[in-house]
């Protein structure tokens, strides 16, 4: 199961269940996907197809909603935010 945490401007923000414990978010749009770490700081982990302009926009959204994504990740995976 891969819950959607948010959809905005055609981007879908989600995680994949049973994946690694380090907090992260996947961003999908059309055939493209990127993964961002949410800890210890927000940063791009992988990019498959997004251009620089799209990555800049996605990064801004991940920064904006980062705390929400961490809480949602914690609720879904069960990891405490301050671990």
C-alpha positions in Angstrom: 0.0 0.0 0.0 1.3 3.4 -0.9 -0.7 6.2 0.8 -0.9 9.5 -1.0 0.1 12.3 1.4 -0.7 15.2 -0.9 -1.5 16.1 -4.5 -0.7 19.5 -5.8 0.0 21.0 -9.3 -0.1 17.5 -10.8 2.5 16.1 -8.3 1.7 13.2 -6.1 3.6 12.9 -2.8 3.6 9.4 -1.2 5.7 6.7 0.5 6.0 3.0 -0.3 5.1 0.8 2.6 7.8 -1.7 3.8 10.6 0.5 2.5 13.5 1.9 4.5 13.0 3.5 7.9 14.7 6.8 7.1 12.0 9.4 6.6 11.5 10.3 3.0 8.9 11.2 0.4 8.4 10.1 -3.2 7.2 12.6 -5.7 5.5 11.4 -8.9 4.2 13.1 -12.0 3.5 11.3 -15.3 6.6 9.1 -15.9 8.9 10.9 -13.6 9.7 10.2 -9.9 12.0 11.8 -7.3 12.8 10.8 -3.8 13.6 13.3 -1.0 15.0 12.6 2.4 13.2 14.4 5.2 15.9 13.8 7.8 18.3 14.9 9.0 17.5 17.7 6.5 15.4 17.8 3.4 17.5 16.9 0.3 17.1 15.2 -3.0 18.0 11.4 -2.8 17.1 10.3 -6.4 15.7 11.8 -9.5 14.2 9.9 -12.5 13.1 12.3 -15.2 12.3 15.7 -13.6 14.1 18.7 -15.1 15.9 21.3 -13.0 12.9 23.7 -13.0 10.5 20.9 -11.8 13.0 19.9 -9.1 13.2 23.4 -7.8 9.4 23.6 -7.6 9.2 20.2 -5.9 11.9 21.1 -3.4 10.0 24.2 -2.4 6.9 22.1 -1.9 8.7 19.5 0.1 10.2 22.3 2.3 6.8 23.9 2.7 5.1 20.6 3.8 8.1 18.9 5.3 6.8 18.8 8.9 3.4 17.5 7.7 5.2 14.8 5.6 7.2 13.8 8.7 4.1 13.5 10.8 2.3 11.5 8.1 5.3 9.2 7.6 5.5 8.6 11.4 1.8 7.8 11.6 2.0 5.4 8.7 5.4 3.7 9.5 5.2 4.1 13.3 8.6 5.8 13.7 8.8 8.5 16.3 9.7 11.9 14.8 12.5 12.6 17.3 14.3 9.2 17.0 
